[in-house]
Amino acid sequence: MVWWRHDVVYQIYPRSFRDSSGDGVGDLPGILEKLDYLADVLGVGAVWISPFFRSPMADFGYDVSDYCDVDPLFGTLADFDRLVKEAHARGLKVIVDYVPNHTSDQHPWFVEARASREAPRRDFYVWRDPKPDGSPPNNWLSIFGGSAWELDEATGQYYLHTFLKQQPDFNWRNPAARAAMLDVLRFWLARGVDGFRIDAFHFVMKDPELRDNPPNAAAHAAFHRGLGAYDLQLHVHDVAHPDLHDVLRDIRRVLDDAGAEGSERVAIGEAHIYDPHRLCAYYGAALDELHLPFNFGLLKAAWQARAVRTVVDAYEAALPPGSWPNYVLGNHDEPRIASRIGEDQARIAMMLLLTLRGTPTLYYGDELAMHDVPIPPDQAQDPWGKNVEGLGRDPERTPMRWDAGPSAGFCPPDAVPWLPVGGDVDRINVAAQRDDPRSMLTLTRRLLALRRAREALFAGAYASVDHEGIPETCYVFTREAGGDRVLVALNFSNDACEVRLPGVRLGELLVSTHLDREGALGEGGLELRPAEGCVVTLR
């Protein structure tokens, strides 16, 4: 079984994981310091590191000015090479971000492109003349607020930017531009990376005719949460043109050429697509595009047993034969799961994430039930939040809590972290939870160890259980591989309930989210306490 089908991916936001230099910002040597925690204490199998490339940091690294170097804020290429070597020595795979939709406006390619209309790399980006009245070429909007077009006064043309104006969109229809971006992949593959998380991949190819988007009469959110004025359009022309499949196949060929059997390089793609059939199209008709199109369905589902089960069952039904599922409950763009649903239900969420079929992605700090941290206006950093009220992402990007000391052990005691640590650090930190037999960290470690040990959990088939003896507030499913059979029962309510399963022979209770019971069970039923989940063997 290839590694990305059974390993758990742990996302590190490098600014916030561990500051080794004392400047208040996390860095690559800081990640290196904590590899033993990831491999031995926690027990994940792969780390995905968000952007650390050279950047002016208008969008904290997603505005890349040099794809083939490390920003001095995070260290050096030599630091990265050491990180990969030491991660591999511990059995950890390394996944890095790949930002294909746009560069920084300070990237040499764009600096050259905007120098004149005749510049050799002018067509590396998307330029258009103004309308006769001087307005932008069409009505497309930036996700980060305002028009998606910025007028370049010197050359008299607009350039396209789906995100900030400092992030001009790259033109993948230009063969030389496409070749240059594929060479970026080869650069990092040669340095030993095991795969890429491809940022905002569905924005890469737009309608070549640049037609206006129609209005969104229903005014429903384009994403799982409202994005302000962006939701006033139906985004049918500025995203996901069918030519995108050709781009993904090109990317996949580069990865396949670099990996021998047993060392396959993985392509994980980020797109907020909630229709499972549309999402699953990006595996490719011949499974020759993305290995794992990120599945954000659980972010949009109401946190209720029936709603979550409906999302999972629909996704399982839509998966192409031979493909592999994946699930996400948090990342650097989303409010933390413990803040969304509460700490008790966050334990249910962790059990769900680590027992469903497929590859889970675990966001740093969620293993501790870290909360969003309120950010005073004068300390706000995120450009999205500054441009569009209510959409700031700083609260979920605060520093990792390693201990209860100054700055939670994130940086040296005399350093000031780039974002505040928060006020509940005395109990929500690694040192406090590591030896606590009922902590969230202990639960996460137990579930990760169980997932590694039971073939049913890392490779088995999934089936939801529908029976009149199951309360509406509970979600029950089975995992099975060969003779290994387990049942997962999750109580989404704050009331106790009984799951009745006549004729089903329950075996051993392997782990409860409460971490206070285990052992042999009887036949036909399972008592669940408020907000309790259990993993049970079947005889």
N, C-alpha and C positions, 0 to 999 in steps of 0.2 A: 504494500500500500504506500503510495507516494506521500512524502512528508507533509505536504500542505493539506492532505485529507485527514490527518490525525492530529497534527500539532495545533495547539491553541496560540493565536496571535495576540501579542500584548503591544498595545500602542503606546509609544513614548512621545510626548510633546517635549522636545529637547530643552526648550527655554525653561521648563518647569520641573524637570526630573531631578537633577542634582548639579549644583554649581560648585565646581572644584577650584575655580580661579578667584572667587571673592568679588566678582563684579555684579553679583545679584542675578545673573542669568545662567541657566543650566547650560551644559556643554557636553561634548563627546567624552572627554576624560571622566566627567561625572557619571555618565552612563557606564563606562568601563568599570568604575568603582563598584557599581551595583549589579554586575553580571551574576555574581554568586547568589544574590537575593533572587534574581529572576529564575535562574536555573535550578538552584537547590532548595531555597526556602519556599518560593512560590510554586515553581514547577511548570512554567510555560515552555513551549517549544520553539517559538519564533518571536522576534521583536520587529515591529514596524516603527521606524524612526521618521517623524515628520520632518519637513525640510530644514536642512542645515547648510544649504548652498550659499554662495556669495549673493548678497541681497542688500538693497537699501532699507529693507524692513518696513516698507509702506504697508504690507500685509503680512509682516512677521515671517518672511521667508517664502511665501507663495508668489512673490515678485522676484524672480530669479535674474540676476545680472551675469552669472557665470554658472552654468550647469555642471561644470567639471572641476569645481574647486569647493573647498569648505570655507564658509565665512569665518574670519578671525574671531568673531564673537563666540563661535562654537569650537574652535580649535584649528587643526591642520589636516591635510590629507594623510600625513603620517599618523595622526591620532585616529583617523577613521580606519586606516589599515590595521592598526593595533586592535581596535575595537572588533573588527571582523575576525581577525585571527583568534582573539581570546574568546569571542562568542562561539565560534566554531569548535574551539577546544572544549567548551562546555556543552556541546551538542545543541547550541542555539542557532537557528537560522536568522539571517538579517535581511529585512525588507526595507527598501528606501522609497521615498516619495518620488514621483515623476510628474512634472507639471507641464503638460503638453499644450494647454489651451492658450497660454499667454506667457510672455516674458516680462521682465521689468522694463520700464522705459529707459533705464540706464544700461541695458544689455548692449554690447557693441553692435549687435545686429540692428537694433532699433535706432541707435544713435546714427548709424550709417543710413538707415532707411529714411529717416526724417530729414537728412541733410539736403536732399533735392528729389524731385520727381524722377530723375534719371539715375538715382543711386542704384548700384548693382543689386542690393538686397531690399530695394523698395517693396518688391512683391513678397517678401517674407511676412508681410503684415497686410491687413485689410484696409485699403484706402479708397475713398470715394469722394467725388466732387459734391459740394453743397447743392441743394435744390436752388432753383432760380431766385428764391427769396432769401437765400443764405442759410436756411435751416438744415438740420441733419438729413442724411440720405433716406432714412426711414424712421419708423416710430419705435425701434427697439429700445429697451430699457436695460440699464445696469442693475444687477442684483443688489449692488451696494448703494443704489439711489441715483436718480436722475437719468439722463439720456445715456445710451451705450456708445455714443459718438462724441469725440473730442476734436475740435477744430485745431489744426496745426497752422498757426498764422503764417509761418514762414513759407510754406508750400501751398497754402490755400485749399488743402483737402482735409477731410475728417478721417480719423482712424477709429477703428472699432475696439471697444473694451467692454467685455461682459461683466467685469468686476471694476476695480478702481481705474481711474484714468492713467494711473502709473503702471497698469498692467495691460498693455496693448495685446489684442488677440493675434495669435500666430496663424499664418496662412498655410494650412496643410495641403492645399491644392497646388502649391508650387513644388515641383519635384525636388529642387535643390533644398528648399526649406525642410521638406519631409526627410530627405536623406540626412540633413544635419541633426534633426531631432532623433532619428534612429541611431545615429552615432553616439548620442548622449547615453543611450541604453548600453551600447557596447562598452563605453568607457567604464561604467560602474560594474557591469558584468565581469569585465577583466579584473576588477579589484575584488571580486569574490562575492558580490551580493547574490542573494538567493531569490530575489524577485522584486517587484515594484507594486506599490499602491499608486494607481494612476488617478490623478486628481481631476475631478470634473470632466471625465472623458466624453460625456455626451454633448458637451458644448463645442467640441473640436470642429465638427462639420456643420455649417449652417446652410441655409438655402442660398445657392450661388446667385440667384436673382435678387436677393435681399428684399423680398416682399414684406410689406407691413404685416405685423401680427394683428389678428382680429381682436376686438374687445372681448373681455370675459364677462358676459352678461350675468352669469351666476355669481360672479365675484368670489368664487371659492379659492382657497389657497392653492398655489401651484405646488407648494411643498407640504410637509406635514404640519407646518405652522405658518402663520401669516407673514408675508414679506412686504407689507405696505403697498406702495404704488405698483410694484412689480406684479402683484396679483390682479391688477386691472386688465391684463392682457392674457390671451391664450397663447402660450409659447409654442407655436407650431412651426415657425420659420427660423427662429434664432437658436435652435437646438436640434440635435439628433437627426440630421439629414441622412438618408439611406447610405450615402457614401461613407459614413462612419464605419461601416462594417469592413471596408477595404483598409482603412487605417488600422483597425484592431487586428486584422489578419497580418498586416505588415509588422506590427509590434510583436505579435505572437511568434512569427517566423524568426525574429531576432532572438527571442528567448529560447525557442526550441533549438536553434543552432548552437546556443551556448551551453546547453545542459545535456549531459549524458544520462543514460538510464540510472535511476536512483538519485540523481542530483538535479531533477527538473527545476527550472526557474519558474516562479509563479507570477501570473498577471492578475492583480486584483483591481477592479475598476469601481470608482466612486460615481454614482449617479442616483439622484433621488427620483426613482421611478417606482411607483407603488402598485401598478398593474403587474402582477407576476408574469403574465405572458409577454408583455413588452420587455420587462427586465430580462427574462430568460432568453430572449432573442440574441442577447449579447454573449451567450456562450458560443454562438456561431452554429450554423446549420450542420457543420461537420465537427462541432466542438473544437473549432480552430481559432477562436477569438479569445475571450477572457476565460481564465480558469474559474474565477470567482467574481461575478458582478455583485458588488456589495448589496445585500438585502437589508433595506431599512424599514421593512414592513412593520416591525414591532414598534418603531418610533411613532407611527401614525395610528396604531391600534389603541383603542381605549383599554385601560389596564383592568380588564375584566376577563374572567375565564373564557367565556364564550367568544368574545372578540379576539382574544389572542389565539385560541384554537382555530378560529375561522381563517386567520391570516396564515398560520402555519400549514393548515390542510390545503388551502388554495395554492400556496407556494409549492408544496410537495407535489401537487397534481400538475403544476405547470412545468416542472423541471424536465428538460429533455433527457431521454435515455442516456445513461452513462455520465451525466453531469453530476456535480457535487454541490450540495447546498451550503449556505453560510448565514450567520446571524450577527447582528450588531444591536447593542442596547445603549451605547454611548460613544462619544468621541469629542474631539476638540471644538466642534461646532454645536454641540447639543448640551442643554442643561443636564446636570448629573442625575443619574437614575435615582439616587437616594433623595434628591430634592424634588424630583418629579412625583415619586410615589411613596416616599417615606422609607425609613430604615428597615422596618419589618418586612415590607413588600420588596425591598431591594434584595433581601435574602432569597425570597421566592424567585426574583428575577435572575439572580446568580445561578440558582439551581436549574432554572429553565434554560439559560444560555449554555450551560455546560453539560446538559443532558440531551438536548435536541440533536437530531442527526445533522452533521455538517461541521464546518469549521467556524468556531466562535472567535470574535475579536473582543478583547477585554481592554478597556481604557484604563490607563494608569490611575491608581487611587481608588477605582471602584472596588477593588478587593478589600479596601478599608471602609467602604461606604462613605467616602468623602462627599461633602455637600458643596453646592455652589457657595461662593463667598461673596457677600455684598461688596461692591467696589464703589468707594466714594467718587463723585464726579471728577474731582481733581486728580484722581489716580487712574482714571479710565485710559486704556491703551488701544482697544480694538477700533480700527477705522470704520467697520460696519456699524458698530454702536454709535459712533460719533456722527455718522451720516444718516442713519435711520433709527429713530428712537425705539428703544425696547429690544433691539437685536444685537446688543453687545455680547460678545463671547468670552469676556474676561472672567466671569464668575466660575466657569468650568475649566479654566486654564491655570488656576492658582497652583503654587508649588506643592510638590509631593511632600507628605509628612513622614519623616523618618524617625523622629523622636519628639519629645515634648520640650526640648531645649529651645534656645533662641532661633527663630526662623525655622523651627521644626526640623533642624538638621539638614535643611535644603542647601544652605550656604554657610560659610564661616560665620561665627558669632558677631563679628564686627561689620558684616555686609548687610545691605538692605535688599531684600528680594524684589524683583521687578514687579510683582503683584503681591498684595498682602496675603498672609498665610491663612488667616481666619481665626475665630475665637474658640473653637472646640478642639484644639489640637491636643489637649491633655489626654483625651481618650481615643481620638482618631489619628493614630500614628502607628508605624510598623512596630516600634519597640513595645508599645503598650499592648498591642494585640497579638504579637507573635506567640507568646506563651499563655495567652488567655484561652482556655479550652472551649469557650463559647463565642469567641469574637468572630466578626465578619471575615477577618483574614484567615482564621482557622477553618471556617466553613469553606472559603474559596480553596484553600490548600487541600482540604479533604475531598472536595468535589473534583479538583484537578487530578489528584492521585487516583481517585476512583475511576475517572474517565480513562486514564492511562492503563489501569489494570483490567478493565472489563471490556472485552471485545464488543459486547453489545452496545456500549456507549461510544466507543470511538469509531466503530465501523458498521454497527447493526442497522437493520431496517427500522423504520418508524411506522407506528400505527396509532391513531387516536382511538380512545375507548369511549364508545357511546352506549350508555346503559341507563335505564331509568333509576338505578340505585345511586347514580352519581349526582350530587347536588349541582345546581346551576353555577354555584360559586367556585366549583372545582374543575380543574383541567387535568385529565388523566390520559397518559399515553404509555405505550410500551416500546422497548427497543429490544431487538433480537438478532443474534448472530450465532448460527449453529445451535449448540446446546445452551448458550448463555442468554438468559432471558431476564429482563428487569422491567419493572413498572415504576413510573414516576407519577406521583399524585400531588397536586399543588392546590392549596386553599387560598384563593384570592380575597377572601373576606376576613373580617375581624371577629367572626363567630366560629365556634367549634362546629364540626359537622362529621357525619359518618359517610364514608365511601363504601357502598355495599356492592359486592362483586360475587354474586352467587355462582358457585361452581369453580371459582378461581382459587387455586391453591397458592397462597402467599407463602414465601419462604422466610428469608431473613431481611429485617430492616437494616439497610446498610448505612444510611445517614439521614438524619432529620435536620431541617434548617435550624431547629432549636439546639441541636448538638447535645441533647441530654438523654437520648434513648437509642437503642439498637438491639438486635437480637431476633430470636425466632418469633414468628407470627402464626396466627391460626388461619382458618379457612373462611373466605367469604366476605371479609370486610376489614376496614382500616379506619380507625378514629384519628381525625386530624384536629389539632388545636387551632386557635385563631392564627392566621398567617403562617401556617406550617406547611412545609413541603417535605415529602419523603421519597427516597429511592429504595425500592424493595425488590428482592429477587422473586422470581416465579418458579414454582416446582413443576 
